[in-house]
């Protein structure tokens, strides 16, 4: 796993399957990429991006060295998008189009998966309003 800046995220080959427009107030929060190589040489990659309305606070530490939990109000709302070059192991249905995803599906599963060509895209509602998550999902190529 490696943490990525916004520029590194957008330069990653899997980034072409990220939303090309975000709901009002949302912006890049943090991103990471997970790479796994199997014994046979097959590579599995997942690009994970958290979109937020607030800010990512700098880590703070208590006198004993423990990390102080950030104020959740600073973070605002968030949702996460994961782009994978493999089929995820999940109990949630995987749809062939964003148009198949509804607010009620997002409410029930708190996530949605779509299959686009050789890629799978997972969207997780986190704390964002479902309409915003659906809007982002509909803006994925």
N, CA, C and O atoms as a GROMACS GRO file, in nm:
protein
  564
    1UNK      N    1   0.084  -0.117   0.000
    1UNK     CA    2   0.000   0.000   0.000
    1UNK      C    3   0.089   0.124   0.000
    1UNK      O    4   0.194   0.126   0.064
    2UNK      N    5   0.045   0.225  -0.072
    2UNK     CA    6   0.117   0.352  -0.074
    2UNK      C    7   0.016   0.466  -0.073
    2UNK      O    8  -0.083   0.462  -0.146
    3UNK      N    9   0.042   0.568   0.010
    3UNK     CA   10  -0.042   0.688   0.010
    3UNK      C   11  -0.006   0.772  -0.111
    3UNK      O   12   0.110   0.776  -0.154
    4UNK      N   13  -0.106   0.841  -0.165
    4UNK     CA   14  -0.085   0.919  -0.285
    4UNK      C   15  -0.133   1.063  -0.267
    4UNK      O   16  -0.232   1.088  -0.198
    5UNK      N   17  -0.062   1.155  -0.328
    5UNK     CA   18  -0.111   1.291  -0.337
    5UNK      C   19  -0.220   1.294  -0.443
    5UNK      O   20  -0.240   1.196  -0.515
    6UNK      N   21  -0.290   1.405  -0.453
    6UNK     CA   22  -0.394   1.416  -0.556
    6UNK      C   23  -0.333   1.404  -0.695
    6UNK      O   24  -0.390   1.339  -0.783
    7UNK      N   25  -0.217   1.466  -0.716
    7UNK     CA   26  -0.152   1.460  -0.847
    7UNK      C   27  -0.112   1.316  -0.882
    7UNK      O   28  -0.129   1.272  -0.996
    8UNK      N   29  -0.057   1.244  -0.784
    8UNK     CA   30  -0.019   1.104  -0.807
    8UNK      C   31  -0.142   1.018  -0.836
    8UNK      O   32  -0.138   0.929  -0.921
    9UNK      N   33  -0.250   1.046  -0.765
    9UNK     CA   34  -0.375   0.971  -0.788
    9UNK      C   35  -0.424   0.992  -0.929
    9UNK      O   36  -0.456   0.895  -0.998
   10UNK      N   37  -0.429   1.116  -0.973
   10UNK     CA   38  -0.480   1.146  -1.107
   10UNK      C   39  -0.390   1.093  -1.218
   10UNK      O   40  -0.436   1.072  -1.330
   11UNK      N   41  -0.262   1.072  -1.189
   11UNK     CA   42  -0.169   1.018  -1.288
   11UNK      C   43  -0.174   0.865  -1.295
   11UNK      O   44  -0.119   0.806  -1.388
   12UNK      N   45  -0.238   0.801  -1.198
   12UNK     CA   46  -0.244   0.655  -1.195
   12UNK      C   47  -0.335   0.604  -1.308
   12UNK      O   48  -0.437   0.667  -1.336
   13UNK      N   49  -0.299   0.493  -1.373
   13UNK     CA   50  -0.381   0.441  -1.483
   13UNK      C   51  -0.527   0.411  -1.445
   13UNK      O   52  -0.615   0.424  -1.529
   14UNK      N   53  -0.553   0.371  -1.321
   14UNK     CA   54  -0.690   0.340  -1.280
   14UNK      C   55  -0.774   0.467  -1.259
   14UNK      O   56  -0.896   0.458  -1.245
   15UNK      N   57  -0.711   0.584  -1.256
   15UNK     CA   58  -0.781   0.709  -1.228
   15UNK      C   59  -0.881   0.746  -1.337
   15UNK      O   60  -0.971   0.827  -1.313
   16UNK      N   61  -0.867   0.689  -1.456
   16UNK     CA   62  -0.963   0.722  -1.562
   16UNK      C   63  -1.104   0.675  -1.527
   16UNK      O   64  -1.200   0.714  -1.593
   17UNK      N   65  -1.117   0.591  -1.424
   17UNK     CA   66  -1.248   0.541  -1.382
   17UNK      C   67  -1.298   0.609  -1.255
   17UNK      O   68  -1.387   0.557  -1.187
   18UNK      N   69  -1.242   0.725  -1.223
   18UNK     CA   70  -1.290   0.805  -1.110
   18UNK      C   71  -1.396   0.902  -1.160
   18UNK      O   72  -1.404   0.928  -1.280
   19UNK      N   73  -1.478   0.955  -1.069
   19UNK     CA   74  -1.578   1.054  -1.114
   19UNK      C   75  -1.509   1.172  -1.181
   19UNK      O   76  -1.410   1.224  -1.130
   20UNK      N   77  -1.562   1.215  -1.296
   20UNK     CA   78  -1.502   1.330  -1.365
   20UNK      C   79  -1.563   1.461  -1.317
   20UNK      O   80  -1.520   1.569  -1.358
   21UNK      N   81  -1.662   1.451  -1.231
   21UNK     CA   82  -1.720   1.568  -1.166
   21UNK      C   83  -1.770   1.524  -1.029
   21UNK      O   84  -1.830   1.418  -1.015
   22UNK      N   85  -1.743   1.607  -0.928
   22UNK     CA   86  -1.783   1.574  -0.791
   22UNK      C   87  -1.905   1.656  -0.751
   22UNK      O   88  -1.928   1.765  -0.804
   23UNK      N   89  -1.982   1.604  -0.657
   23UNK     CA   90  -2.096   1.682  -0.606
   23UNK      C   91  -2.046   1.812  -0.542
   23UNK      O   92  -1.931   1.820  -0.499
   24UNK      N   93  -2.132   1.911  -0.538
   24UNK     CA   94  -2.097   2.041  -0.481
   24UNK      C   95  -2.039   2.025  -0.342
   24UNK      O   96  -2.094   1.955  -0.257
   25UNK      N   97  -1.926   2.092  -0.319
   25UNK     CA   98  -1.863   2.094  -0.187
   25UNK      C   99  -1.763   1.983  -0.163
   25UNK      O  100  -1.686   1.990  -0.067
   26UNK      N  101  -1.760   1.880  -0.247
   26UNK     CA  102  -1.668   1.768  -0.227
   26UNK      C  103  -1.538   1.793  -0.303
   26UNK      O  104  -1.537   1.856  -0.408
   27UNK      N  105  -1.430   1.743  -0.247
   27UNK     CA  106  -1.299   1.752  -0.310
   27UNK      C  107  -1.215   1.633  -0.264
   27UNK      O  108  -1.254   1.557  -0.176
   28UNK      N  109  -1.100   1.619  -0.326
   28UNK     CA  110  -1.007   1.511  -0.293
   28UNK      C  111  -0.966   1.522  -0.146
   28UNK      O  112  -0.925   1.629  -0.100
   29UNK      N  113  -0.978   1.412  -0.073
   29UNK     CA  114  -0.935   1.409   0.066
   29UNK      C  115  -0.802   1.337   0.082
   29UNK      O  116  -0.703   1.395   0.125
   30UNK      N  117  -0.802   1.210   0.047
   30UNK     CA  118  -0.679   1.131   0.050
   30UNK      C  119  -0.695   1.011  -0.043
   30UNK      O  120  -0.806   0.968  -0.074
   31UNK      N  121  -0.581   0.960  -0.085
   31UNK     CA  122  -0.584   0.846  -0.177
   31UNK      C  123  -0.472   0.750  -0.146
   31UNK      O  124  -0.372   0.785  -0.083
   32UNK      N  125  -0.492   0.628  -0.191
   32UNK     CA  126  -0.390   0.525  -0.173
   32UNK      C  127  -0.405   0.422  -0.284
   32UNK      O  128  -0.509   0.410  -0.348
   33UNK      N  129  -0.298   0.348  -0.303
   33UNK     CA  130  -0.300   0.240  -0.401
   33UNK      C  131  -0.248   0.114  -0.333
   33UNK      O  132  -0.151   0.117  -0.257
   34UNK      N  133  -0.314   0.005  -0.364
   34UNK     CA  134  -0.278  -0.126  -0.309
   34UNK      C  135  -0.235  -0.213  -0.427
   34UNK      O  136  -0.308  -0.225  -0.525
   35UNK      N  137  -0.117  -0.273  -0.416
   35UNK     CA  138  -0.064  -0.358  -0.522
   35UNK      C  139  -0.030  -0.494  -0.464
   35UNK      O  140   0.034  -0.505  -0.359
   36UNK      N  141  -0.074  -0.598  -0.532
   36UNK     CA  142  -0.043  -0.735  -0.491
   36UNK      C  143   0.003  -0.811  -0.615
   36UNK      O  144  -0.062  -0.805  -0.720
   37UNK      N  145   0.113  -0.883  -0.603
   37UNK     CA  146   0.160  -0.968  -0.712
   37UNK      C  147   0.154  -1.113  -0.665
   37UNK      O  148   0.211  -1.149  -0.562
   38UNK      N  149   0.084  -1.194  -0.743
   38UNK     CA  150   0.069  -1.335  -0.709
   38UNK      C  151   0.194  -1.412  -0.754
   38UNK      O  152   0.276  -1.360  -0.830
   39UNK      N  153   0.207  -1.535  -0.705
   39UNK     CA  154   0.323  -1.618  -0.740
   39UNK      C  155   0.337  -1.638  -0.890
   39UNK      O  156   0.448  -1.650  -0.942
   40UNK      N  157   0.222  -1.640  -0.962
   40UNK     CA  158   0.227  -1.659  -1.107
   40UNK      C  159   0.256  -1.530  -1.183
   40UNK      O  160   0.257  -1.530  -1.306
   41UNK      N  161   0.278  -1.418  -1.111
   41UNK     CA  162   0.309  -1.291  -1.173
   41UNK      C  163   0.189  -1.201  -1.198
   41UNK      O  164   0.206  -1.086  -1.238
   42UNK      N  165   0.068  -1.252  -1.176
   42UNK     CA  166  -0.052  -1.170  -1.195
   42UNK      C  167  -0.051  -1.055  -1.094
   42UNK      O  168  -0.024  -1.075  -0.976
   43UNK      N  169  -0.080  -0.934  -1.143
   43UNK     CA  170  -0.083  -0.818  -1.056
   43UNK      C  171  -0.226  -0.771  -1.034
   43UNK      O  172  -0.303  -0.758  -1.129
   44UNK      N  173  -0.259  -0.746  -0.908
   44UNK     CA  174  -0.389  -0.692  -0.870
   44UNK      C  175  -0.365  -0.554  -0.810
   44UNK      O  176  -0.278  -0.537  -0.725
   45UNK      N  177  -0.443  -0.457  -0.856
   45UNK     CA  178  -0.426  -0.320  -0.811
   45UNK      C  179  -0.561  -0.261  -0.772
   45UNK      O  180  -0.662  -0.287  -0.836
   46UNK      N  181  -0.560  -0.181  -0.666
   46UNK     CA  182  -0.680  -0.108  -0.626
   46UNK      C  183  -0.640   0.036  -0.592
   46UNK      O  184  -0.551   0.059  -0.509
   47UNK      N  185  -0.706   0.130  -0.656
   47UNK     CA  186  -0.689   0.272  -0.628
   47UNK      C  187  -0.806   0.312  -0.539
   47UNK      O  188  -0.922   0.292  -0.576
   48UNK      N  189  -0.778   0.368  -0.421
   48UNK     CA  190  -0.882   0.404  -0.324
   48UNK      C  191  -0.872   0.554  -0.295
   48UNK      O  192  -0.766   0.604  -0.256
   49UNK      N  193  -0.984   0.626  -0.314
   49UNK     CA  194  -0.988   0.769  -0.293
   49UNK      C  195  -1.104   0.804  -0.202
   49UNK      O  196  -1.216   0.758  -0.222
   50UNK      N  197  -1.076   0.887  -0.103
   50UNK     CA  198  -1.180   0.939  -0.015
   50UNK      C  199  -1.204   1.084  -0.056
   50UNK      O  200  -1.112   1.166  -0.056
   51UNK      N  201  -1.328   1.114  -0.089
   51UNK     CA  202  -1.369   1.251  -0.121
   51UNK      C  203  -1.440   1.308   0.001
   51UNK      O  204  -1.522   1.240   0.064
   52UNK      N  205  -1.409   1.433   0.034
   52UNK     CA  206  -1.461   1.494   0.156
   52UNK      C  207  -1.512   1.635   0.130
   52UNK      O  208  -1.483   1.696   0.027
   53UNK      N  209  -1.590   1.686   0.226
   53UNK     CA  210  -1.634   1.826   0.219
   53UNK      C  211  -1.552   1.912   0.314
   53UNK      O  212  -1.553   2.035   0.300
   54UNK      N  213  -1.484   1.854   0.408
   54UNK     CA  214  -1.406   1.929   0.507
   54UNK      C  215  -1.259   1.928   0.473
   54UNK      O  216  -1.221   1.948   0.358
   55UNK      N  217  -1.179   1.905   0.574
   55UNK     CA  218  -1.034   1.902   0.554
   55UNK      C  219  -0.975   1.786   0.631
   55UNK      O  220  -1.033   1.738   0.729
   56UNK      N  221  -0.861   1.741   0.587
   56UNK     CA  222  -0.788   1.635   0.656
   56UNK      C  223  -0.698   1.706   0.758
   56UNK      O  224  -0.602   1.773   0.719
   57UNK      N  225  -0.727   1.692   0.887
   57UNK     CA  226  -0.645   1.762   0.986
   57UNK      C  227  -0.507   1.697   1.000
   57UNK      O  228  -0.490   1.577   0.980
   58UNK      N  229  -0.410   1.779   1.036
   58UNK     CA  230  -0.276   1.728   1.064
   58UNK      C  231  -0.285   1.643   1.191
   58UNK      O  232  -0.359   1.677   1.283
   59UNK      N  233  -0.210   1.533   1.197
   59UNK     CA  234  -0.214   1.449   1.318
   59UNK      C  235  -0.167   1.527   1.441
   59UNK      O  236  -0.070   1.603   1.435
   60UNK      N  237  -0.236   1.506   1.551
   60UNK     CA  238  -0.198   1.566   1.678
   60UNK      C  239  -0.169   1.453   1.775
   60UNK      O  240  -0.231   1.347   1.769
   61UNK      N  241  -0.074   1.478   1.867
   61UNK     CA  242  -0.035   1.375   1.962
   61UNK      C  243  -0.048   1.426   2.105
   61UNK      O  244  -0.017   1.542   2.134
   62UNK      N  245  -0.095   1.338   2.193
   62UNK     CA  246  -0.107   1.370   2.335
   62UNK      C  247   0.032   1.363   2.400
   62UNK      O  248   0.128   1.317   2.338
   63UNK      N  249   0.040   1.408   2.524
   63UNK     CA  250   0.168   1.406   2.596
   63UNK      C  251   0.226   1.265   2.607
   63UNK      O  252   0.348   1.248   2.610
   64UNK      N  253   0.138   1.163   2.614
   64UNK     CA  254   0.187   1.026   2.626
   64UNK      C  255   0.227   0.965   2.492
   64UNK      O  256   0.267   0.848   2.486
   65UNK      N  257   0.217   1.045   2.384
   65UNK     CA  258   0.258   0.997   2.252
   65UNK      C  259   0.144   0.940   2.169
   65UNK      O  260   0.161   0.916   2.050
   66UNK      N  261   0.027   0.919   2.231
   66UNK     CA  262  -0.087   0.866   2.157
   66UNK      C  263  -0.145   0.971   2.063
   66UNK      O  264  -0.138   1.091   2.090
   67UNK      N  265  -0.202   0.925   1.952
   67UNK     CA  266  -0.258   1.018   1.855
   67UNK      C  267  -0.396   1.063   1.901
   67UNK      O  268  -0.477   0.982   1.946
   68UNK      N  269  -0.422   1.192   1.890
   68UNK     CA  270  -0.549   1.251   1.927
   68UNK      C  271  -0.646   1.232   1.811
   68UNK      O  272  -0.611   1.259   1.696
   69UNK      N  273  -0.767   1.184   1.840
   69UNK     CA  274  -0.868   1.164   1.737
   69UNK      C  275  -0.913   1.301   1.687
   69UNK      O  276  -0.947   1.388   1.768
   70UNK      N  277  -0.915   1.321   1.554
   70UNK     CA  278  -0.955   1.451   1.503
   70UNK      C  279  -1.104   1.478   1.525
   70UNK      O  280  -1.184   1.385   1.536
   71UNK      N  281  -1.137   1.605   1.530
   71UNK     CA  282  -1.276   1.645   1.544
   71UNK      C  283  -1.350   1.607   1.415
   71UNK      O  284  -1.315   1.656   1.308
   72UNK      N  285  -1.453   1.519   1.423
   72UNK     CA  286  -1.521   1.474   1.301
   72UNK      C  287  -1.588   1.588   1.224
   72UNK      O  288  -1.610   1.575   1.103
   73UNK      N  289  -1.619   1.698   1.290
   73UNK     CA  290  -1.680   1.812   1.221
   73UNK      C  291  -1.583   1.876   1.122
   73UNK      O  292  -1.626   1.938   1.024
   74UNK      N  293  -1.452   1.864   1.148
   74UNK     CA  294  -1.354   1.918   1.055
   74UNK      C  295  -1.350   1.839   0.925
   74UNK      O  296  -1.324   1.894   0.818
   75UNK      N  297  -1.377   1.709   0.936
   75UNK     CA  298  -1.373   1.623   0.818
   75UNK      C  299  -1.491   1.647   0.726
   75UNK      O  300  -1.479   1.630   0.604
   76UNK      N  301  -1.605   1.686   0.782
   76UNK     CA  302  -1.725   1.702   0.701
   76UNK      C  303  -1.778   1.567   0.657
   76UNK      O  304  -1.759   1.467   0.725
   77UNK      N  305  -1.845   1.565   0.544
   77UNK     CA  306  -1.900   1.441   0.488
   77UNK      C  307  -1.796   1.377   0.398
   77UNK      O  308  -1.706   1.443   0.347
   78UNK      N  309  -1.812   1.245   0.379
   78UNK     CA  310  -1.717   1.175   0.293
   78UNK      C  311  -1.782   1.057   0.223
   78UNK      O  312  -1.881   1.001   0.272
   79UNK      N  313  -1.726   1.021   0.110
   79UNK     CA  314  -1.756   0.894   0.043
   79UNK      C  315  -1.627   0.846  -0.020
   79UNK      O  316  -1.535   0.924  -0.044
   80UNK      N  317  -1.621   0.716  -0.048
   80UNK     CA  318  -1.498   0.654  -0.097
   80UNK      C  319  -1.526   0.584  -0.230
   80UNK      O  320  -1.630   0.522  -0.249
   81UNK      N  321  -1.430   0.597  -0.322
   81UNK     CA  322  -1.437   0.528  -0.450
   81UNK      C  323  -1.313   0.439  -0.461
   81UNK      O  324  -1.201   0.485  -0.440
   82UNK      N  325  -1.334   0.313  -0.495
   82UNK     CA  326  -1.225   0.218  -0.518
   82UNK      C  327  -1.235   0.166  -0.661
   82UNK      O  328  -1.341   0.123  -0.704
   83UNK      N  329  -1.123   0.171  -0.733
   83UNK     CA  330  -1.116   0.118  -0.870
   83UNK      C  331  -1.020   0.001  -0.867
   83UNK      O  332  -0.906   0.015  -0.823
   84UNK      N  333  -1.067  -0.116  -0.915
   84UNK     CA  334  -0.989  -0.239  -0.909
   84UNK      C  335  -0.975  -0.301  -1.047
   84UNK      O  336  -1.065  -0.291  -1.131
   85UNK      N  337  -0.863  -0.366  -1.071
   85UNK     CA  338  -0.846  -0.441  -1.196
   85UNK      C  339  -0.875  -0.589  -1.175
   85UNK      O  340  -0.823  -0.675  -1.246
   86UNK      N  341  -0.958  -0.619  -1.077
   86UNK     CA  342  -0.999  -0.755  -1.045
   86UNK      C  343  -1.141  -0.751  -0.989
   86UNK      O  344  -1.186  -0.647  -0.942
   87UNK      N  345  -1.208  -0.863  -0.993
   87UNK     CA  346  -1.344  -0.870  -0.938
   87UNK      C  347  -1.336  -0.884  -0.786
   87UNK      O  348  -1.275  -0.978  -0.735
   88UNK      N  349  -1.397  -0.790  -0.714
   88UNK     CA  350  -1.390  -0.798  -0.568
   88UNK      C  351  -1.475  -0.912  -0.513
   88UNK      O  352  -1.577  -0.949  -0.570
   89UNK      N  353  -1.430  -0.966  -0.403
   89UNK     CA  354  -1.509  -1.068  -0.334
   89UNK      C  355  -1.605  -0.995  -0.242
   89UNK      O  356  -1.563  -0.937  -0.142
   90UNK      N  357  -1.734  -0.997  -0.277
   90UNK     CA  358  -1.833  -0.922  -0.203
   90UNK      C  359  -1.968  -0.992  -0.209
   90UNK      O  360  -1.996  -1.067  -0.302
   91UNK      N  361  -2.050  -0.965  -0.108
   91UNK     CA  362  -2.187  -1.016  -0.107
   91UNK      C  363  -2.283  -0.919  -0.174
   91UNK      O  364  -2.400  -0.950  -0.196
   92UNK      N  365  -2.233  -0.800  -0.207
   92UNK     CA  366  -2.314  -0.697  -0.271
   92UNK      C  367  -2.316  -0.725  -0.422
   92UNK      O  368  -2.214  -0.761  -0.480
   93UNK      N  369  -2.432  -0.707  -0.484
   93UNK     CA  370  -2.444  -0.727  -0.628
   93UNK      C  371  -2.354  -0.631  -0.704
   93UNK      O  372  -2.332  -0.518  -0.661
   94UNK      N  373  -2.302  -0.679  -0.816
   94UNK     CA  374  -2.219  -0.596  -0.904
   94UNK      C  375  -2.302  -0.568  -1.030
   94UNK      O  376  -2.350  -0.661  -1.095
   95UNK      N  377  -2.319  -0.441  -1.062
   95UNK     CA  378  -2.404  -0.399  -1.172
   95UNK      C  379  -2.320  -0.362  -1.294
   95UNK      O  380  -2.202  -0.328  -1.281
   96UNK      N  381  -2.382  -0.370  -1.411
   96UNK     CA  382  -2.309  -0.340  -1.535
   96UNK      C  383  -2.321  -0.194  -1.575
   96UNK      O  384  -2.257  -0.152  -1.672
   97UNK      N  385  -2.400  -0.117  -1.504
   97UNK     CA  386  -2.417   0.024  -1.538
   97UNK      C  387  -2.448   0.106  -1.414
   97UNK      O  388  -2.513   0.057  -1.321
   98UNK      N  389  -2.402   0.228  -1.413
   98UNK     CA  390  -2.434   0.320  -1.304
   98UNK      C  391  -2.584   0.346  -1.297
   98UNK      O  392  -2.638   0.371  -1.190
   99UNK      N  393  -2.649   0.339  -1.412
   99UNK     CA  394  -2.793   0.366  -1.418
   99UNK      C  395  -2.874   0.262  -1.340
   99UNK      O  396  -2.989   0.288  -1.304
  100UNK      N  397  -2.815   0.146  -1.313
  100UNK     CA  398  -2.884   0.041  -1.236
  100UNK      C  399  -2.883   0.069  -1.086
  100UNK      O  400  -2.957   0.006  -1.011
  101UNK      N  401  -2.800   0.162  -1.043
  101UNK     CA  402  -2.787   0.192  -0.900
  101UNK      C  403  -2.892   0.296  -0.861
  101UNK      O  404  -2.912   0.396  -0.931
  102UNK      N  405  -2.959   0.271  -0.749
  102UNK     CA  406  -3.063   0.363  -0.700
  102UNK      C  407  -3.030   0.405  -0.557
  102UNK      O  408  -2.944   0.347  -0.491
  103UNK      N  409  -3.100   0.507  -0.512
  103UNK     CA  410  -3.084   0.554  -0.375
  103UNK      C  411  -3.117   0.440  -0.278
  103UNK      O  412  -3.048   0.422  -0.178
  104UNK      N  413  -3.222   0.365  -0.306
  104UNK     CA  414  -3.260   0.256  -0.215
  104UNK      C  415  -3.153   0.148  -0.206
  104UNK      O  416  -3.133   0.089  -0.100
  105UNK      N  417  -3.083   0.120  -0.317
  105UNK     CA  418  -2.972   0.023  -0.313
  105UNK      C  419  -2.858   0.076  -0.227
  105UNK      O  420  -2.800   0.003  -0.147
  106UNK      N  421  -2.826   0.204  -0.244
  106UNK     CA  422  -2.720   0.264  -0.164
  106UNK      C  423  -2.758   0.266  -0.016
  106UNK      O  424  -2.673   0.243   0.071
  107UNK      N  425  -2.883   0.292   0.011
  107UNK     CA  426  -2.930   0.295   0.150
  107UNK      C  427  -2.920   0.156   0.213
  107UNK      O  428  -2.878   0.143   0.328
  108UNK      N  429  -2.958   0.056   0.138
  108UNK     CA  430  -2.958  -0.082   0.189
  108UNK      C  431  -2.816  -0.135   0.211
  108UNK      O  432  -2.787  -0.190   0.317
  109UNK      N  433  -2.728  -0.118   0.114
  109UNK     CA  434  -2.595  -0.178   0.119
  109UNK      C  435  -2.485  -0.082   0.165
  109UNK      O  436  -2.376  -0.126   0.200
  110UNK      N  437  -2.512   0.047   0.166
  110UNK     CA  438  -2.414   0.150   0.198
  110UNK      C  439  -2.294   0.146   0.103
  110UNK      O  440  -2.187   0.198   0.134
  111UNK      N  441  -2.315   0.083  -0.013
  111UNK     CA  442  -2.211   0.070  -0.114
  111UNK      C  443  -2.275   0.024  -0.244
  111UNK      O  444  -2.390  -0.022  -0.245
  112UNK      N  445  -2.202   0.038  -0.353
  112UNK     CA  446  -2.245  -0.014  -0.483
  112UNK      C  447  -2.122  -0.048  -0.564
  112UNK      O  448  -2.018   0.017  -0.552
  113UNK      N  449  -2.135  -0.151  -0.646
  113UNK     CA  450  -2.026  -0.192  -0.735
  113UNK      C  451  -2.078  -0.191  -0.878
  113UNK      O  452  -2.191  -0.232  -0.905
  114UNK      N  453  -1.992  -0.145  -0.970
  114UNK     CA  454  -2.022  -0.157  -1.111
  114UNK      C  455  -1.903  -0.222  -1.180
  114UNK      O  456  -1.789  -0.212  -1.135
  115UNK      N  457  -1.933  -0.288  -1.291
  115UNK     CA  458  -1.831  -0.354  -1.374
  115UNK      C  459  -1.823  -0.275  -1.503
  115UNK      O  460  -1.923  -0.260  -1.574
  116UNK      N  461  -1.705  -0.225  -1.534
  116UNK     CA  462  -1.686  -0.145  -1.653
  116UNK      C  463  -1.564  -0.197  -1.728
  116UNK      O  464  -1.450  -0.172  -1.688
  117UNK      N  465  -1.587  -0.269  -1.836
  117UNK     CA  466  -1.476  -0.328  -1.911
  117UNK      C  467  -1.400  -0.427  -1.826
  117UNK      O  468  -1.458  -0.522  -1.774
  118UNK      N  469  -1.270  -0.404  -1.810
  118UNK     CA  470  -1.186  -0.492  -1.729
  118UNK      C  471  -1.176  -0.445  -1.584
  118UNK      O  472  -1.095  -0.498  -1.508
  119UNK      N  473  -1.257  -0.346  -1.546
  119UNK     CA  474  -1.242  -0.285  -1.415
  119UNK      C  475  -1.370  -0.295  -1.334
  119UNK      O  476  -1.481  -0.307  -1.388
  120UNK      N  477  -1.352  -0.288  -1.204
  120UNK     CA  478  -1.464  -0.288  -1.110
  120UNK      C  479  -1.450  -0.162  -1.025
  120UNK      O  480  -1.340  -0.128  -0.981
  121UNK      N  481  -1.560  -0.095  -1.004
  121UNK     CA  482  -1.560   0.029  -0.927
  121UNK      C  483  -1.656   0.013  -0.811
  121UNK      O  484  -1.774  -0.020  -0.829
  122UNK      N  485  -1.605   0.035  -0.692
  122UNK     CA  486  -1.688   0.031  -0.572
  122UNK      C  487  -1.702   0.171  -0.516
  122UNK      O  488  -1.604   0.245  -0.508
  123UNK      N  489  -1.823   0.207  -0.478
  123UNK     CA  490  -1.850   0.337  -0.417
  123UNK      C  491  -1.913   0.310  -0.281
  123UNK      O  492  -2.010   0.236  -0.270
  124UNK      N  493  -1.855   0.372  -0.178
  124UNK     CA  494  -1.899   0.350  -0.041
  124UNK      C  495  -1.950   0.482   0.016
  124UNK      O  496  -1.883   0.584   0.006
  125UNK      N  497  -2.068   0.479   0.076
  125UNK     CA  498  -2.138   0.601   0.115
  125UNK      C  499  -2.074   0.674   0.233
  125UNK      O  500  -2.090   0.795   0.244
  126UNK      N  501  -2.003   0.607   0.321
  126UNK     CA  502  -1.942   0.667   0.439
  126UNK      C  503  -2.045   0.756   0.511
  126UNK      O  504  -2.145   0.705   0.560
  127UNK      N  505  -2.020   0.887   0.516
  127UNK     CA  506  -2.112   0.978   0.586
  127UNK      C  507  -2.182   1.075   0.490
  127UNK      O  508  -2.256   1.163   0.535
  128UNK      N  509  -2.161   1.059   0.360
  128UNK     CA  510  -2.219   1.151   0.261
  128UNK      C  511  -2.367   1.122   0.241
  128UNK      O  512  -2.414   1.010   0.262
  129UNK      N  513  -2.439   1.224   0.199
  129UNK     CA  514  -2.579   1.205   0.164
  129UNK      C  515  -2.584   1.118   0.039
  129UNK      O  516  -2.502   1.131  -0.052
  130UNK      N  517  -2.682   1.028   0.036
  130UNK     CA  518  -2.690   0.929  -0.071
  130UNK      C  519  -2.704   0.994  -0.209
  130UNK      O  520  -2.651   0.941  -0.307
  131UNK      N  521  -2.773   1.105  -0.219
  131UNK     CA  522  -2.787   1.175  -0.347
  131UNK      C  523  -2.651   1.219  -0.400
  131UNK      O  524  -2.626   1.214  -0.521
  132UNK      N  525  -2.562   1.262  -0.310
  132UNK     CA  526  -2.429   1.303  -0.352
  132UNK      C  527  -2.346   1.185  -0.402
  132UNK      O  528  -2.274   1.196  -0.500
  133UNK      N  529  -2.359   1.072  -0.334
  133UNK     CA  530  -2.286   0.952  -0.376
  133UNK      C  531  -2.337   0.905  -0.512
  133UNK      O  532  -2.258   0.870  -0.600
  134UNK      N  533  -2.468   0.906  -0.530
  134UNK     CA  534  -2.526   0.866  -0.658
  134UNK      C  535  -2.482   0.962  -0.769
  134UNK      O  536  -2.454   0.919  -0.881
  135UNK      N  537  -2.475   1.090  -0.739
  135UNK     CA  538  -2.429   1.189  -0.836
  135UNK      C  539  -2.285   1.159  -0.880
  135UNK      O  540  -2.254   1.162  -0.999
  136UNK      N  541  -2.198   1.130  -0.784
  136UNK     CA  542  -2.059   1.096  -0.816
  136UNK      C  543  -2.053   0.969  -0.900
  136UNK      O  544  -1.978   0.962  -0.997
  137UNK      N  545  -2.130   0.871  -0.862
  137UNK     CA  546  -2.133   0.743  -0.935
  137UNK      C  547  -2.175   0.763  -1.080
  137UNK      O  548  -2.121   0.700  -1.170
  138UNK      N  549  -2.270   0.849  -1.102
  138UNK     CA  550  -2.318   0.875  -1.237
  138UNK      C  551  -2.217   0.952  -1.321
  138UNK      O  552  -2.230   0.960  -1.443
  139UNK      N  553  -2.116   1.009  -1.256
  139UNK     CA  554  -2.012   1.084  -1.328
  139UNK      C  555  -1.883   1.003  -1.346
  139UNK      O  556  -1.776   1.060  -1.366
  140UNK      N  557  -1.895   0.872  -1.340
  140UNK     CA  558  -1.782   0.783  -1.367
  140UNK      C  559  -1.795   0.734  -1.510
  140UNK      O  560  -1.902   0.691  -1.553
  141UNK      N  561  -1.683   0.739  -1.585
  141UNK     CA  562  -1.685   0.692  -1.725
  141UNK      C  563  -1.687   0.541  -1.729
  141UNK      O  564  -1.689   0.482  -1.837
   0.00000   0.00000   0.00000
